[in-house]
Amino acid sequence: MADYREIIDNGLWKQNPGVVQLLGLCPTLAVTSTVINGFSLGLATALVMAASNGAVAPVRRWVPDEIRIPVFILIIAALVTVIDLSMNAYMHPLHKVLGIFIPLIVTNCIVLARVEAFAAKNPTMPSVVDGFIMGLGLTLVLSLLGGMREVVGKGTLFSGLDLAFGPAAKQFVVTVVPDYHGFLLAVLPPGAFLGLGLLIAGRNWMESRKAIAHPLPPAALAPEH
């Protein structure tokens, strides 16, 4: 249980892919114009990461080092194809909005990094949990960034919900700022850079406050010999 607790803590906070490792910046900056877009792509990535870690961990001993990376990429590509075709079949409007970024999950360095760094060295169940939690940490960042940009850029929240759940879901769109004329910079790529910078700064500020409130004992700071 301690190992799983550490995996969760790393994925959601200490090693969060979005604001600590800064992996997958292309989809992070490109599709987070709304909460729904960011959450949908993040969840698809989390499912791919969990499935790819779970597929690699049982066979890692039988994959020669010379072809390790191509085999891992082939497994990831097969899983991404399943996700891509499923979204195209059941969430076609959302699939059109996310576009090329769903197939590009294959080349997302987050997915291959966790397969190589964790699944290739650990048992199946911890690997599945690690992949999903790392993906969930990315999903939280994508959703927060999308929410910030959507509120500032459009004055709404959850716009595009009908793309995933049909026209009836339009009633759940929240108008945060009535009669808002929009702020174009927020929905353009520069707005994504600024929003991500604010999220990183916020996390760093919280970590610094935590370090001040709970300083490490002198023994923990002493260099090892």
Secondary structure, 3 states (H helix, E strand, C coil): CHHHHHHHHHHHHHCCCCCCCCCCHHHHHHCCCCHHHHHHHHHHHHHHHHHHHHHHHHHHHHCCHHHHHHHHHHHHHHHHHHHHHHHHHHCHHHHHHHHHHCHHHHHCHHHHHHHHHHHCCCCHHHHHHHHHHHHHHHHHHHHHHHHHHHHHHHCEECCCHHHHHCHHHHHHCEECCCCCCCCHHHHCHHHHHHHHHHHHHHHHHHHHHHHHHCCCCHHHHCCCC
